[in-house]
Amino acid sequence: MDIVAEDWIRYHAGYAPDRMAMIDLNSGRSFTYADMQDRVQRLALHLLNVFHVRKGDRVAVLSKNDSDVFEIQFACRRLGAIFVPLNWRLADVELNYICQDATPALLLYGSEFGETARKLGEGCDIRGKICLGNGQHSDYETGIAEAEGRLPGLEQSLSETTTLLYTSGTSGRPKGVLISHAMQHFNGVDCALVGHLTGASRNLVMLPTFHTGGLNVWANPVFMMGGCNVILREFDPADLLMVLKDKDLGITHTLGVPTNFLMLAEVPGFEEADLSHVEYLCVGGAAAPEAMIRDYDAKGVKLIAMYGMTEIGPLGLALPPEKRLEKIGSSGRPSLHSGMKVCDPDLNPVADGEVGELYIKGPVVTQGYWNKPEETKAAFTSDGWFKTGDAAKRDEEGFFYIVDRWKDMFISGGENVYPVEIENTLYGLEGILEAAVIGVRDTKWGEIGRAFIVRKEGVSLSEEDILAHCRQNLARYKIPRNIRFVDELPHNATGKILKHLLDHVP
């Protein structure tokens, strides 16, 4: 018999009703678990009674980070509806594609996205729309205030889908990843074990909540454990520093991508800021420059590497804080519910220290992609291992190193070249804010490396400075043959560098 999914908010409202559940920094609102329970219940009634949302219906949300987004997520869970957070940075045509694919019954949107919401209403068969107001008078607040009645009893199994998270689409059209109750449950357990989460934990929600990092590390696991989520509406490095050093807020956990922390280190006052109360300042989403981790450590801040992806919960690997320098470059050991192996192209496990593709299996892995049976089939081996597409290696102590994306590797003169290794070397040169390396065609070598460099403000690094540093630290075939200085690199909504957009830069 399938295990029933439990309601975390209802549980904590009964167990510790006065414990703080959410603090919304933009609106100044704060909610205890009793408050959140009441609002989630009323919202679910409003969606049911007025918009007739039923089990299996998709409910789309177009909003910047907001406590309302988490209320909507848990209201959907009570109705058995599927929560679909939308990337508000996408163009209207891209959002329209997702809505055509997910066919949501209802769209809830921030007031600043009113025009986009209107266009989506025209292009998709959405039967209702609700405007959010970040705590101000709005359709959303009116609906919660006026809702009444009782919800019908509804049991949901852990295997049922609760959320659709659309991937960034860097290699094609976005795909809706099926997120089940089981994935969220086991990911919550894994995060709690790795991050020592308790009811006293305070997580800063910094990454956008349409992204698995913003939603599921650490936000949903913190709700599972009865802690508090502090919500930053949108990333700004100066705002981030102000919030992190605020002793009254007492942030204990947050997750960002390398770009977030590179920019944070450039904010005036960072060197003097006391961040000793932040227990888990975690970096994921892309390989963390080793120089950045050492720089933070020299300041007394433990920057902890992690690895994950939307399709696996997302937490897959985490580096124990005490190993952050001894195992620098590693993303850690597998979480409790993530089975991992590194294989060659014929699916044979490779020896420790050798590079292969990373495969993952366990209850944290998705069941597949929405409306895409062929892509779902292609993502798994015949015996159920998920193909991550990441090049990795494992050492003799069981620590995994993400070498690069398979598709980012290039071959120069017959040698495999992994751009992340070059980028790590570049970050060791003082004056580089960001770096990205790609392979480009070459008649002699097949492919050669091209490095894109963003210099720190006021720094005048030359091409020869870059090449001299590389010659001292890299094998000849790894040294980029082209250097391009740019004002900025293209990023997705979470701050991850979009290398495929660099292919067309001459």
C-alpha positions in Angstrom: 0.0 0.0 0.0 1.3 3.4 -1.0 2.4 5.8 1.8 0.2 8.9 2.3 1.8 12.3 1.8 1.6 14.5 5.0 0.8 18.2 5.3 3.8 19.9 6.9 2.1 23.2 7.6 -0.9 21.6 9.2 1.3 19.4 11.4 3.5 22.3 12.7 0.4 24.5 13.2 -0.7 21.9 15.7 2.6 21.1 17.2 4.2 24.6 17.4 1.6 27.1 16.3 3.5 30.2 17.5 6.7 29.3 15.8 7.7 31.6 13.0 7.1 30.1 9.5 7.8 32.9 7.0 9.2 36.4 7.0 8.7 38.4 3.7 11.4 41.1 3.6 9.8 43.1 0.8 6.4 43.6 2.4 7.5 43.4 6.0 5.0 40.6 6.7 5.7 37.7 9.0 3.6 34.6 9.7 3.6 32.0 12.4 2.6 28.4 11.5 -0.8 29.1 12.8 -1.1 32.1 10.5 0.2 30.2 7.6 -2.2 27.3 8.3 -5.2 29.6 8.3 -4.1 31.4 5.0 -3.3 28.2 3.2 -6.7 26.7 4.2 -8.6 29.7 3.1 -6.7 30.0 -0.1 -7.4 26.3 -0.9 -11.1 27.0 -0.3 -11.1 30.0 -2.5 -9.4 28.1 -5.4 -11.9 25.2 -4.9 -15.2 27.2 -4.5 -14.6 30.1 -6.9 -12.3 28.6 -9.6 -13.3 24.9 -9.2 -9.7 23.7 -8.9 -9.7 20.0 -8.6 -7.2 17.2 -8.2 -4.8 17.0 -11.1 -5.4 20.6 -12.3 -2.3 22.6 -12.9 -2.0 26.0 -11.2 0.5 28.4 -12.6 2.3 31.1 -10.7 4.1 34.1 -12.2 5.7 36.0 -9.3 8.9 37.1 -7.9 9.9 35.6 -4.5 7.0 36.2 -2.2 5.5 34.5 0.9 2.3 34.2 -1.3 4.1 31.7 -3.6 4.6 29.2 -0.7 1.0 29.6 0.4 -0.1 28.8 -3.2 2.2 25.7 -3.2 0.7 24.3 -0.1 -2.9 25.2 -1.1 -2.3 23.2 -4.3 -1.2 20.2 -2.2 -4.4 20.3 -0.2 -6.5 20.2 -3.4 -4.3 17.6 -5.1 -3.6 20.2 -7.8 -0.2 20.5 -9.5 1.9 23.7 -8.7 3.6 25.2 -11.7 5.9 28.1 -10.9 6.8 30.1 -14.0 10.1 31.8 -14.8 9.2 35.5 -14.8 12.4 36.4 -16.7 11.3 34.5 -19.8 9.9 36.2 -22.9 6.1 36.1 -23.4 6.5 33.6 -26.3 8.5 31.3 -24.0 6.0 31.5 -21.2 3.2 30.9 -23.7 5.0 27.7 -24.8 5.1 26.5 -21.2 1.4 27.3 -20.6 0.4 25.5 -23.8 2.4 22.5 -22.6 1.1 22.5 -18.9 -2.4 23.8 -19.8 -3.0 25.4 -16.3 -6.5 25.9 -15.1 -5.6 28.9 -13.2 -2.9 31.6 -13.2 -1.8 33.6 -10.2 0.5 36.6 -11.0 2.3 39.5 -9.4 0.8 42.9 -10.2 3.9 43.9 -12.2 3.2 41.0 -14.6 -0.3 42.1 -15.4 0.3 42.7 -19.2 2.1 39.3 -19.5 -0.8 37.6 -17.7 -3.3 39.1 -20.0 -1.4 37.9 -23.0 -1.1 34.4 -21.5 -4.8 34.4 -20.9 -5.3 35.1 -24.6 -2.9 32.5 -25.8 -3.8 29.6 -23.5 -7.1 28.2 -22.3 -6.8 29.5 -18.7 -10.1 29.7 -17.0 -9.2 32.0 -14.2 -6.6 34.6 -13.1 -5.8 36.0 -9.7 -3.6 39.1 -9.1 -1.2 39.0 -6.1 -0.2 42.2 -4.3 2.7 41.3 -2.0 0.6 42.0 1.0 -1.3 45.0 -0.5 -5.0 45.0 -1.4 -5.5 42.5 -4.2 -7.8 39.8 -5.6 -5.6 37.3 -3.8 -6.0 38.9 -0.3 -9.7 39.5 -0.9 -10.2 35.8 -1.9 -8.4 34.6 1.3 -10.4 37.0 3.5 -13.8 36.0 2.1 -13.2 32.2 1.9 -15.2 29.9 4.1 -16.3 26.3 4.3 -14.6 22.9 4.7 -12.3 21.1 2.4 -13.2 17.6 1.4 -10.9 15.0 2.8 -8.2 14.0 0.3 -5.4 11.5 0.7 -2.5 11.6 -1.7 0.2 9.0 -2.1 3.9 9.9 -2.2 4.1 8.7 -5.8 1.7 11.4 -7.0 2.9 14.5 -8.8 2.7 17.7 -6.8 4.8 20.2 -8.8 5.9 20.8 -12.4 9.3 22.5 -12.6 10.3 23.6 -16.1 14.0 23.3 -16.9 15.9 26.4 -18.2 15.8 25.1 -21.7 19.5 25.8 -22.5 19.6 22.8 -24.9 16.2 23.2 -26.4 12.5 23.7 -25.4 11.9 23.7 -21.6 10.7 20.4 -20.2 8.4 20.0 -17.3 10.1 17.9 -14.7 7.6 15.8 -12.7 8.2 16.4 -8.9 6.4 13.9 -6.7 5.6 14.1 -3.0 8.2 11.3 -2.6 10.9 13.5 -4.2 10.1 16.4 -1.9 9.9 14.1 1.2 13.2 12.3 0.6 14.9 15.4 -0.5 13.7 17.1 2.7 15.1 14.2 4.8 18.4 14.4 2.9 18.7 18.2 3.3 17.8 17.9 7.0 20.6 15.3 7.5 23.2 17.2 5.5 22.3 20.7 6.8 21.4 19.7 10.4 18.0 21.4 9.9 15.8 21.9 13.0 12.8 24.0 14.1 15.4 26.8 14.9 16.8 26.9 11.4 16.3 30.1 9.4 16.8 29.9 5.6 17.2 32.9 3.4 15.3 32.2 0.1 17.6 33.9 -2.3 17.3 31.9 -5.6 14.0 32.4 -7.4 11.2 30.1 -6.3 10.5 29.0 -9.9 13.9 27.2 -9.7 14.4 24.0 -7.8 17.2 25.6 -5.7 15.0 28.4 -4.5 12.1 26.0 -3.8 13.8 22.8 -2.5 17.1 23.8 -1.0 16.5 24.8 1.7 13.0 26.2 1.7 10.7 23.2 1.5 13.0 21.1 3.8 12.9 24.0 6.3 9.1 23.9 6.3 9.2 20.1 6.7 11.3 20.6 9.8 9.2 23.5 11.2 11.8 26.2 10.7 11.5 29.7 9.2 12.0 30.9 5.7 13.1 34.5 5.2 12.2 35.6 1.7 14.3 38.0 -0.4 12.2 39.1 -3.3 15.1 39.4 -5.8 18.8 39.0 -5.6 20.9 42.1 -5.1 24.4 41.7 -3.7 24.2 44.7 -1.4 20.8 43.5 -0.1 22.1 40.0 0.4 25.0 41.3 2.6 22.6 43.4 4.7 20.3 40.5 5.3 23.1 38.0 6.0 24.8 40.1 8.6 21.6 41.0 10.4 21.9 39.3 13.8 18.2 39.8 14.6 17.1 37.8 11.4 19.7 35.2 12.4 20.0 33.5 9.0 21.5 30.0 9.4 21.2 28.6 5.8 21.1 29.9 2.3 22.0 28.6 -1.2 23.3 30.5 -4.1 25.2 30.0 -7.4 28.9 31.1 -7.8 27.9 34.4 -9.4 26.0 35.4 -6.3 29.0 34.9 -4.1 31.5 36.4 -6.5 29.3 39.6 -6.5 28.7 39.5 -2.8 32.5 39.6 -2.2 32.7 42.8 -4.2 30.2 44.7 -2.0 31.7 47.5 0.2 31.8 46.3 3.8 31.9 42.6 3.0 35.4 42.1 4.5 34.3 43.6 7.8 30.9 41.8 8.0 30.5 39.2 10.7 28.8 36.2 9.1 29.8 33.7 11.8 26.2 32.9 12.7 25.5 31.6 9.1 26.0 27.8 9.5 25.5 26.7 5.9 26.4 29.2 3.2 26.1 26.8 0.2 27.0 27.1 -3.4 25.6 25.0 -6.2 24.1 25.2 -9.7 27.6 25.3 -11.3 31.2 24.5 -10.3 32.4 26.8 -7.6 35.8 28.4 -8.3 38.3 27.0 -5.9 39.9 30.5 -5.4 36.6 31.9 -4.3 36.2 29.1 -1.7 39.7 29.9 -0.3 39.0 33.6 -0.3 35.8 33.2 1.7 37.6 30.8 4.1 40.4 33.3 4.7 37.7 35.7 5.8 36.4 33.1 8.2 33.3 32.1 6.2 32.7 28.5 5.3 31.4 28.3 1.7 30.2 24.8 1.2 30.0 23.1 -2.2 26.9 21.1 -3.3 25.6 19.5 -6.4 22.1 18.8 -7.6 19.7 19.2 -10.5 15.9 19.6 -11.0 15.5 15.9 -11.9 17.0 14.5 -8.7 15.2 16.3 -5.9 17.5 18.4 -6.3 20.2 17.6 -3.6 22.6 14.9 -4.8 26.0 15.7 -3.3 27.1 17.8 -0.4 30.6 18.4 1.0 30.9 18.2 4.8 32.0 21.6 6.1 35.0 20.1 7.8 36.2 18.8 4.4 35.7 22.0 2.5 39.5 22.6 2.0 40.8 19.1 2.3 38.5 18.1 -0.6 38.3 21.4 -2.4 37.0 20.9 -5.9 34.7 18.1 -4.8 30.9 18.5 -4.5 31.0 15.9 -1.7 29.4 12.5 -1.0 26.0 11.3 -2.1 23.0 12.2 0.0 21.3 9.3 1.9 18.7 8.5 -0.8 20.9 9.1 -3.9 22.6 6.0 -5.3 25.4 7.1 -7.7 27.9 5.6 -10.1 30.3 6.9 -12.8 30.2 5.0 -16.1 31.9 4.9 -19.5 29.8 5.2 -22.7 29.0 1.5 -22.6 27.5 1.9 -19.0 30.4 0.1 -17.3 31.5 1.6 -14.0 34.9 3.3 -14.3 37.7 3.0 -11.7 38.1 5.6 -9.0 39.9 8.7 -10.4 38.7 8.1 -14.0 36.2 10.4 -15.6 32.8 9.1 -16.9 29.2 10.1 -16.9 27.4 10.4 -13.6 24.3 8.2 -13.1 21.8 8.5 -10.2 19.1 6.2 -8.8 16.7 6.4 -5.8 13.5 7.9 -4.5 14.7 11.4 -5.1 14.8 10.9 -8.9 11.9 12.2 -11.1 9.5 9.8 -12.8 10.1 11.8 -16.0 8.9 14.7 -18.1 5.4 16.1 -18.6 3.9 15.0 -21.9 7.3 13.8 -23.2 7.4 9.9 -23.1 10.3 9.6 -25.6 12.5 12.1 -23.7 11.6 10.4 -20.4 12.6 7.0 -21.9 15.9 8.5 -23.2 16.8 9.9 -19.8 17.0 6.5 -18.1 18.9 3.3 -18.6 17.0 0.1 -19.0 17.4 -0.7 -15.3 16.3 2.7 -14.1 19.4 4.8 -13.6 19.0 8.5 -14.5 21.6 9.9 -17.0 22.7 13.3 -15.6 24.8 14.4 -18.6 27.6 15.4 -16.2 31.2 14.3 -16.4 32.4 13.2 -13.0 35.0 11.2 -11.1 35.1 9.6 -7.7 38.1 9.4 -5.4 39.1 6.4 -3.2 37.2 7.8 -0.2 33.9 8.1 -2.1 34.0 11.9 -2.7 32.6 12.9 -6.2 34.0 15.6 -8.4 31.9 17.2 -11.1 34.4 17.7 -13.9 32.0 19.4 -16.4 28.9 19.0 -18.5 29.6 16.3 -21.2 28.4 18.8 -23.8 30.8 21.5 -22.6 33.9 19.2 -23.0 35.9 19.7 -26.2 38.7 17.8 -27.8 41.9 19.7 -28.8 44.6 17.8 -30.6 43.0 14.5 -29.4 42.9 15.5 -25.8 39.8 15.9 -23.7 39.6 19.4 -22.3 37.2 20.3 -19.5 36.4 24.1 -19.3 35.8 24.1 -15.6 39.4 23.1 -14.9 40.6 26.1 -17.0 38.0 28.4 -15.4 39.2 27.4 -11.9 42.8 28.3 -13.0 41.6 31.7 -14.3 39.9 32.5 -11.0 43.2 32.1 -9.3 44.4 35.3 -11.1 43.6 38.5 -9.1 41.4 40.9 -10.9 39.0 38.4 -12.7 35.4 38.8 -11.6 33.9 36.1 -13.9 35.3 33.7 -16.5 33.8 31.2 -19.0 35.6 28.9 -21.4 34.1 27.2 -24.5 35.5 25.1 -27.3 35.5 26.6 -30.8 36.4 25.0 -34.2 40.0 25.1 -35.4 41.4 23.7 -38.6 44.7 22.4 -37.0 43.6 21.2 -33.6 39.9 20.3 -34.2 38.8 22.6 -31.3 40.6 25.2 -29.2 39.6 27.0 -26.0 38.2 30.5 -26.0 38.0 32.3 -22.7 35.6 35.1 -21.9 36.8 37.4 -19.1 34.9 40.0 -17.0 37.5 42.1 -15.1 36.8 43.5 -11.7 36.2 47.3 -11.7 39.3 49.3 -12.1 41.5 46.3 -13.1 43.5 46.4 -16.3 44.4 42.8 -17.0 45.8 42.2 -20.5 45.6 39.2 -22.8 49.2 38.4 -22.1 48.6 38.5 -18.3 45.9 35.9 -18.8 48.0 33.7 -21.0 51.1 33.9 -18.8 49.1 32.8 -15.8 47.7 29.9 -17.8 51.1 28.8 -19.0 52.3 28.6 -15.4 49.3 26.5 -14.3 48.0 24.4 -17.3 49.2 21.9 -19.8 49.7 23.5 -23.2 46.7 21.9 -24.8 44.5 23.3 -22.1 45.6 26.9 -22.6 42.9 29.1 -24.3 44.1 30.3 -27.7 41.6 33.2 -27.7 40.9 35.7 -25.0 37.8 37.9 -25.1 37.2 40.7 -22.6 33.5 41.4 -22.1 31.5 43.7 -19.8 29.3 40.9 -18.6 28.5 37.3 -19.3 25.0 36.0 -20.1 23.2 34.4 -17.1 20.0 32.6 -16.6 17.5 33.7 -13.8 19.5 32.0 -11.1 22.8 33.5 -12.1 24.2 30.5 -13.9 26.4 31.4 -17.0 24.7 30.5 -20.3 27.6 29.2 -22.3 25.6 28.3 -25.3 25.0 32.0 -25.9 28.7 32.5 -26.1 29.0 30.3 -29.2 28.0 33.2 -31.4 30.3 35.8 -30.0 33.2 36.3 -32.4 
